[in-house]
Amino acid sequence: MNPSSFLNRRDFLMAASAGLALPLINSLPALAKAKPLFSFSTLACPKWDWPTIVKYAADNGYQGIEIRGVLDCMDLPKCGEFSSPERIAQSRKMAEDKGLRIVDLGSSAALHMADPAVRAKNLDEAKRFIDLAQQLNCPYVRVFPNDLPKDQEVAQTVELISTGLLELGDYAKNTSVTVLLESHGDVTRKDILATVMGKSEHKHVGLIWDIFNMWSVTKEPPKEVYAQLKKYIRHTHIKDGILKDGKIQYVQVGKGEGPLKEAISVLVKDDYKGYYSFEWEKKWHPEIEEPEVVIPAYPKLMQQYF
C-alpha cells in the first residue's frame, strides 16, 4: 500500500471520529456556575430568638447567618446563647445541623478614638468577639472605623484605625478568624479606606464592602470603588433605599436607587466567593417592613443579579 494512502486514510478516520464526537461534546451541559452565598444580619429581626433565626435562614435559601444581636442582646459574648462553652456548642450545632454557617459577628467596637481608656474598652470588645468567633467556627468579626473627629487630625485618626486593626489582626493570628473593617460612619470614601487598609495589611485583616452605605454618602461608582479596594474585600452588606429630602428610605433589594447591579456585576466578574449579606436595619429603623416579609424575599430578589 502506498504510504501516502495510509496517511490519508488515517487522517480521514481521525477527522471522522472527531466529527462524531462534536455533537456529544456540544450536548454536554455547561459547567454549573457556583451559586451565590446568601446570609442575613440579625439586625433585621430584633424580636426573634436564636431557634427562629435559624429556622428562617434554613427555610428560605440562606447559607449563612450574620449575628449582630439576639433579641435585645448586642454584646454577643454576654448573650445567653453564647454565655458558656456548652451554650456556644449548642447554638453552633443548631445552625450547622441545618446546613448553615455563622459567617460574621458584628461587634460595636470603633477604632477612631484616641482616649486610652475608651480605646482599650473598644479593643477589648473586639477581642472578646474574636474569641467567640473562634468557638463558633465563624470566619469574621466586624469592627467600625468609625468617625473623623473634628478635634483630631485626619492623619492621626487614620493611624489610630490602622494600628487598631493591626493589633486585632495580631490577636487573631493563631485563630481562623479575620477582623473586618466595615465602610461605615465618616470613613466611606474609597481613598481613605484604601489608605487605612494599606497601613494595616495583615493576613487576619480585611474589609466589608457596604455597597449602598458607601454610595449613599459618596456617590462613587462601584467599579471604581472595587478596583481600588478589591484586594481587601472579604464580605459584603447588601441593602437598597431611596434618598428623599436628604434622608434614606429603606426598600427591598432592587426597588431603590442603589447601584447594586453594577456592584454585584463586578463582584461576579471577579469571581467573588464571599457572602452577599442582607443588612435590613430593622433594629435601628422599626418603621421599615417586618422580617417575616423581607427575609424570605431577599434570596429570590437577588437572583436578578446573577
Number of C-alpha atoms within 10 A of each C-alpha: 5 6 8 9 10 11 11 11 12 12 12 12 12 12 12 11 11 11 11 11 12 10 10 9 9 9 9 8 7 7 6 6 7 8 9 17 15 20 29 29 26 28 24 27 24 22 17 17 15 17 11 12 21 24 13 16 22 18 10 14 17 24 20 25 26 24 22 25 25 21 16 12 14 17 16 22 20 12 17 13 20 19 13 13 13 11 14 20 14 15 19 20 15 16 23 14 11 14 14 19 22 22 25 30 28 25 24 17 20 22 27 26 22 15 8 9 9 13 18 15 13 21 19 14 19 25 21 15 27 29 16 21 25 18 16 23 16 21 20 27 27 25 29 21 27 22 18 18 13 7 6 12 11 15 12 14 21 22 18 19 25 24 17 23 28 21 17 23 25 16 17 20 15 10 17 15 25 26 31 28 29 26 24 20 14 14 21 24 17 20 13 15 24 17 15 23 23 13 16 21 15 19 14 23 26 26 23 20 27 19 23 22 22 24 19 20 14 12 13 15 13 23 15 13 20 19 11 14 19 18 12 21 19 20 23 22 21 25 24 25 20 16 14 8 7 8 10 13 14 21 17 18 23 18 12 17 16 23 18 20 14 13 20 21 15 17 18 13 8 11 10 16 14 15 23 22 24 26 21 28 19 19 18 11 13 11 9 17 17 13 20 11 10 19 25 16 15 23 21 12 14 19 10 10 13 11
